[in-house]
Amino acid sequence: MGDLFDSPWKILIVAVVLIVLFGSKKLPHAARSLGQSMRILKREVQGLHEDGDVASIPAETEQLG
C-alpha cells in the first residue's frame, strides 16, 4: 500500500479539500496557529527531557558515593 503523499496528485487533492473545508482566508491563520502549537509542544518536550536529565544526575552521584 502506498504512502499518502507518494504522488503529486494526492497532495493536490488534499490541498483542494483543505481549501474547500476551511476557505482561503482562514488557512493562513490556521497554519500559523498550528505552527505556534508545534513550537510550544517542542519546547515542552525539550523541557521534559532536560528535567529528566537533571533528575537523573543526583541519583547517579548517590550511587557512586
GIZI-V890610 format. One line per field, one symbol per residue. ss: DSSP state (A for helix, B for strand, O for the rest). burial: I if it has 9 or more other C-alpha atoms within 8 Angstrom, else O. A space follows every 10 residues. Layout:
ss: ???
burial: ???
This chain:
ss: OOOOOOOAAA AAAAAAAAAA AAOAAAAAAA AAAAAAAAAA AAAAAAAAAA AAAAAAAAAA AAAAO
burial: OOOOOOOOOI IOOOOOOIIO OIIOOOIOOO OOOOOOOOOO OOOOOOOOOO OOOOOOOOOO OOOOO
